Amino acid sequence: MTSEERIRKSQWFAEARFGMFVHWGLYAITARDMWYYSTEEVDKDKYERLFRRFNPVDYDPESWAKLAKDAGMKYAVFITKHHDGFCLWDSKYTDFKVTNTPYGKDILKPWLDAYRDQGIKVGVYYSLIDWHHPHFTVDYLHPQRKDADRLNKTRDLNVYVEYMHNQVRELMTEYGPIDVFWPDFSYDHRPDSKGKRAEEWQSERLIAMLEELQPGILYNNRMGISGEIAADFTTPEQYIPKEDVTRKDTDAPIWEACETIGASWGYYRGDRDIKSATRIVSDLVTCVSNNGNLLLNVGPTPRGRIQPEFVERLGQVREWMDVNGESIHGAGAAMVAPINEGCPERHYVFTQRGTDLYLHFFDRYPPFDILIPGLSAAAVDYVEFVADRTEVEFEEVVIDEKPNIRLRLPIINPDPHDTVVRFVLRDS
């Protein structure tokens, strides 16, 4: 598939810009991120005892989907199986699944139905890693790594890989249209990875199956395939790039940053690092200004609720998106570079959708007029605040024989998250 073909099939993704990630599993019961199982080398039987207690009696995917839609999220990705191997659907290939817990019901299907009903594109996350499966070879990340030599004597990774392919086929054939496949992850940079690369995963065969069973599906760059245009999108994690990462990364033509609202991917009751709505809006705008998406994570509680702090933050984001979503959905990098001005220096970015150019002040609305380099008055029809459609006066200023626009900014009560000004450009 050529890069042009990939871009065409991913057009909806590039227009969506904002999505919901849902990390949920047995680890929610511990109120800790799932990675503690590995970092603390927790005994397998001790961890998997949680299986006998998983019973999210308050699970209400319709409320989750509505929360996502109201916040302006256009797609969502659900954790079907994380590294611990626990499956949140009724897989016929394992007993380590939600239908064998006290809850006793498939969680994935109602989740997919609820989000589709809200008009939200759906994706499934599937961990290529599996610390439960008896043939997944023990490596440096495995919780049982101290016993690796003994355990690996009886393990055959090929047996696990066939299991993994069977489960992905199951997800792609029994749950209706899937828009995104989010595998996680490959690692070939260390000799003690015990072969967890594209070759071992049989990633090219996996992709062929995906494209056969779900034509048009998008998949990320975490299957270990290298080379030009090896995936549909690349996935920076827990940081917001300050530039279009595809300019340096030839593995995919588009990108998506995945980020938590708090400190943890899973539910963390004692979290004191929950991002403000202002920070979330800033991160979203920064992604869009560099032609990227933001996939924002929530980690539901063991009861099946999204914690109130996250609901509150997404409600605040909703209020901003209700007014300013036009500068996000369908928008991307602008023809005008970011502005750095003032003392102390203030950084403002632009997004653009067609002939509409949006200037984002974030929570730093300037107490002075500002200059937009390289933009002429002849190119601008009018300028207005997006929030109330009131006019912003402007004039052309020539500096070093080059045109600039000076905005005559009034004194206002700025938006607490991001004050947005729209330049309506004349058709050239």
Buried (B, 14 or more C-beta within 10 A) or exposed (E): EEEEEBBEBBEEBBBBBBBBBBBBBBBBBBBBBBBBBBEEEBEBEEBBEBBEEBBBEEBBBBBBBBBBBBBBBBBBBBBBBBBBBBBBBBBEBBEBBBBBBEBEEBBBBBBBBBBBEBEBBBBBBBBBBBBBBEBBBBBEBBBBBEEBEEBBEEBEBEEBBBBBBBBBBBBBEEBEEBBBBBBBBBBBEEEEBBEBBBEBBBBEEBBEBBBEBBEEBBBBBBBBBEEEBBBBBBBBBEEBBEEBBBEEBBBBBBBBBBBBBBBBBBBBEEBEEBBBBBBBBBBBBBBBBBBBBBBBBBBBBBEBBBBEEBBEBBEBBBBBBEBBBBBBBBBBBBEBEBBEEBEEEBBBBBBBBEEBBBBBBBBBBBEEEBEBEEBEEEBBEEBBBBBEEEEBEBEBBEEEEEBBBBBEBEEEEBBBBBBBBBBEBEEE
